[in-house]
Amino acid sequence: MATIEEILQVEAIEKDIYRGHAFPTLLQRTFGGQVAAQALVAATRTVDEQFGVHSLHGYFLRPGNTEKPAVFLVDRIRDGRSFVTRRVTGIQDGVAIFTMSASFHVRTDEGLEHQDTMPPVPSPEEIDHDRETQERTNRFLKEWRNFDFRIVPRDQMVTSDRYAAQQRVWFRHHDRLPDDQVFHVCTLAYMSDMTLLGSSHVPHPDVETQGASLDHAMWFLRDFRADEWLLYDQTSPSAFGGRALTQGRIFDQRGAMVAAVTQEGLTRIRRDPS
């Protein structure tokens, strides 16, 4: 399997045109997190270092071909004193498979400060990892051997009856990554597509569905490291008509809220599981 360093090594082939390479995979279509992360890398290459990405909004338009690279076209929508906006289109075989808008904010701004409190959870070291691996994370370990996942068991979660579906996952990259916050942001964009749609299955553990990410929005709130444990606090407030809405808040181990995610995904009931 490819390393995250290889995945994020997007190649410049012309001004504002980049190519993200394809890699061996067990998946039938290109992983959405890979497309989003490569698109974000392409966008950051066109922005001055004084700006950091604070949000992205992407739409998965067509399944990506796992055996072909994707070309990313970057449009420089706006260059302001405090904010910069980029639009990126990912293309395979001459058609768009992904489109994303990304906004960058000058790093030196100051303002109000507050955040929600991280929910109480056992530390990743306290989770029975062998049991969780066998029951729920086997498929992730096959595809993403360079990442570590610890799904918090239901009997160790503090839940609320007001939420339809809740799931919490500790995750991180196994090995140390470069000391570059842009690299960690793009890595988290890749990781954020993992497990989130699965939160919509919590109330329906025995229902077979056809799943796919439809759109993905992310806000980066504070600096972090993707090679240190992060808690993905996930909810799915609604599922209807073959689509499920999912939301996630990402905290570091010190309790700082570093990112927020919202995603809608396809959850169409599979009529013939075979």
C-alpha positions in Angstrom: 0.0 0.0 0.0 1.2 3.5 -0.7 2.4 5.8 2.1 0.7 9.1 2.8 3.9 10.8 1.7 3.6 9.1 -1.7 -0.1 9.9 -2.0 0.4 13.6 -1.2 3.3 14.0 -3.6 1.2 15.8 -6.2 3.1 16.6 -9.4 3.1 20.0 -11.1 2.7 19.6 -14.8 1.8 23.2 -15.8 0.9 26.4 -14.1 -2.1 25.6 -11.8 -2.3 22.1 -13.2 -1.3 19.1 -11.1 -1.4 15.4 -11.3 -2.2 13.0 -8.4 -0.9 9.5 -8.9 -2.8 6.3 -8.6 -1.7 3.5 -6.2 -2.6 -0.2 -5.6 -5.7 -0.5 -3.6 -8.3 -3.1 -2.4 -11.1 -0.7 -3.1 -13.2 -0.8 -6.3 -13.1 3.0 -6.8 -10.6 5.7 -5.7 -10.8 6.5 -2.0 -12.6 9.8 -1.6 -10.1 11.0 1.0 -7.3 10.5 -1.5 -9.0 12.7 -4.1 -9.8 15.4 -1.6 -6.3 15.4 -0.1 -4.6 15.6 -3.5 -7.0 18.4 -4.5 -6.1 20.3 -1.3 -2.4 19.8 -1.9 -2.9 21.3 -5.4 -4.7 24.3 -4.0 -2.1 25.0 -1.3 0.7 25.0 -4.0 -0.9 28.2 -5.4 -1.2 30.1 -2.1 1.4 32.1 -0.2 2.8 30.6 3.0 1.3 33.3 5.1 -2.2 31.8 4.5 -3.5 28.5 6.0 -6.5 26.6 4.8 -9.4 27.0 7.1 -12.2 25.3 5.2 -13.0 23.1 2.2 -16.2 22.1 0.5 -16.1 19.2 -2.0 -18.4 17.2 -4.1 -17.7 13.6 -5.4 -19.2 13.7 -8.8 -18.1 10.3 -10.3 -16.3 7.2 -9.0 -12.6 7.5 -9.5 -10.7 4.9 -11.5 -8.1 3.3 -9.1 -5.7 2.5 -12.0 -5.5 6.0 -13.4 -4.0 9.3 -12.1 -6.2 12.3 -11.6 -5.4 15.8 -13.0 -6.3 18.7 -10.8 -7.1 22.2 -12.3 -6.8 25.1 -9.9 -8.8 28.3 -10.4 -7.5 31.3 -8.5 -10.9 32.8 -7.5 -9.7 35.5 -5.2 -6.5 36.8 -3.6 -7.3 39.2 -0.7 -5.3 40.6 2.2 -6.9 38.3 4.7 -8.6 35.5 2.7 -7.7 33.6 -0.5 -10.1 31.3 -2.4 -9.3 28.5 -4.7 -11.5 26.2 -6.8 -10.1 22.8 -7.8 -11.5 20.3 -10.3 -10.3 16.7 -10.4 -10.4 15.1 -13.8 -10.1 11.6 -15.2 -10.6 10.6 -18.8 -11.7 14.2 -19.7 -14.6 14.4 -17.2 -14.8 15.9 -13.7 -14.8 13.3 -10.8 -14.5 15.9 -8.0 -14.8 19.6 -7.4 -13.7 21.5 -4.3 -13.7 25.1 -3.1 -11.0 25.9 -0.5 -10.6 29.0 1.6 -7.4 30.2 3.2 -7.0 32.7 6.0 -4.0 34.7 7.0 -2.3 33.0 10.0 -1.8 36.1 12.1 -5.4 37.1 12.7 -6.8 37.3 16.3 -10.3 37.2 17.6 -12.7 35.5 20.1 -11.7 32.1 21.5 -14.0 29.3 22.8 -14.7 25.6 22.0 -16.9 22.7 23.1 -15.5 20.3 25.6 -14.2 17.0 24.3 -16.6 14.1 25.4 -15.3 11.8 28.1 -13.7 8.7 26.5 -11.1 6.1 27.5 -7.7 6.8 26.1 -6.7 4.8 23.0 -4.3 2.7 25.2 -7.2 1.7 27.4 -9.3 0.2 24.5 -9.2 -3.5 23.9 -7.6 -3.1 20.5 -7.5 -6.8 19.6 -11.3 -7.2 20.1 -12.1 -4.0 18.3 -9.8 -5.0 15.4 -11.6 -8.3 15.0 -15.1 -6.9 15.3 -15.0 -3.5 13.5 -11.7 -2.4 12.0 -10.4 -5.4 10.1 -11.1 -3.9 6.7 -9.4 -0.6 7.6 -6.2 -2.4 8.6 -6.1 -4.2 5.2 -6.4 -1.0 3.2 -4.7 1.5 5.6 -1.9 -0.3 7.3 -0.1 2.9 8.0 -2.9 4.2 10.2 -4.1 3.1 13.6 -7.8 3.0 14.5 -9.4 2.4 17.9 -13.2 2.5 17.9 -14.5 3.3 21.4 -16.7 0.3 22.5 -20.4 1.2 23.1 -20.1 0.2 26.8 -17.3 2.7 27.3 -19.1 5.6 25.6 -21.2 8.3 27.4 -24.1 8.8 25.0 -27.2 10.9 24.8 -30.7 9.8 23.8 -31.1 13.0 21.9 -28.7 11.8 19.2 -29.9 9.2 16.6 -26.4 7.7 16.0 -23.1 8.2 17.8 -19.6 6.8 17.3 -16.2 7.8 18.5 -12.9 6.7 17.0 -9.3 7.4 18.0 -7.0 7.5 15.0 -3.5 8.6 14.0 -0.8 7.9 11.5 1.6 5.2 12.8 4.9 6.8 11.9 6.2 10.3 12.5 5.3 12.7 9.7 7.2 15.8 8.5 7.1 18.9 10.7 4.9 20.8 8.3 1.4 21.9 9.4 0.3 21.9 5.7 1.3 18.3 5.4 -0.7 17.4 8.6 -3.8 19.3 7.3 -3.7 17.4 4.0 -3.2 14.1 5.9 -6.2 14.9 8.1 -8.3 15.7 4.9 -7.4 12.2 3.7 -8.2 10.6 7.1 -11.4 12.4 7.6 -13.2 10.3 5.0 -12.4 7.2 7.1 -15.1 5.7 9.4 -17.4 8.8 9.2 -20.1 7.4 7.0 -20.0 4.3 9.2 -21.6 6.3 12.0 -24.9 6.2 10.1 -24.8 2.4 10.4 -24.7 2.4 14.2 -28.6 2.0 14.6 -28.7 -0.4 11.7 -25.9 -2.9 12.2 -27.4 -5.7 10.1 -28.6 -3.7 7.1 -26.5 -4.1 3.9 -26.1 -0.8 2.0 -24.4 0.6 -1.0 -22.3 3.4 0.4 -20.3 6.3 -1.1 -19.3 9.8 -0.1 -21.4 12.4 -1.9 -20.0 15.6 -0.5 -17.5 16.6 2.2 -17.0 19.8 4.1 -14.2 20.5 6.6 -13.1 23.3 8.8 -9.5 23.4 10.3 -9.6 25.2 13.6 -6.3 24.8 15.4 -2.8 23.3 14.7 -2.4 19.6 15.3 -0.3 16.6 14.3 -1.8 13.7 12.4 0.8 11.3 13.8 -0.5 11.9 17.3 -3.8 10.5 18.6 -6.9 12.4 17.5 -10.5 11.7 18.7 -13.1 11.6 15.9 -16.5 12.3 17.7 -19.1 11.3 15.1 -22.9 11.6 14.8 -25.4 10.9 12.1 -28.4 13.2 12.8 -30.5 12.0 9.9 -30.8 9.2 7.3 -33.6 9.2 4.7 -34.2 8.5 1.0 -30.9 6.6 0.4 -28.7 9.4 1.9 -27.3 9.9 5.4 -26.0 13.1 7.0 -22.9 12.6 9.2 -21.0 15.1 11.3 -17.7 14.9 13.2 -15.7 16.9 15.6 -11.9 16.1 15.9 -10.0 16.7 19.2 -6.4 16.1 20.1 -5.5 14.3 23.3 -5.2 17.5 25.2 -8.9 18.2 24.4 -8.3 21.0 21.8 -10.9 20.9 19.0 -8.8 21.0 15.9 -11.3 20.3 13.1 -14.9 19.8 12.2 -16.4 17.7 9.4 -19.8 17.4 7.7 -20.5 14.8 5.1 -23.5 13.4 3.2 -23.2 9.9 1.9 -25.1 7.3 -0.1 -26.7 4.7 2.1 -29.0 2.9 -0.4 -30.3 -0.4 0.8 -28.6 -3.2 -1.1 -31.5 -5.3 -2.4 -29.4 -8.2 -3.4 -26.4 -8.5 -1.1 -24.7 -11.1 -3.3 
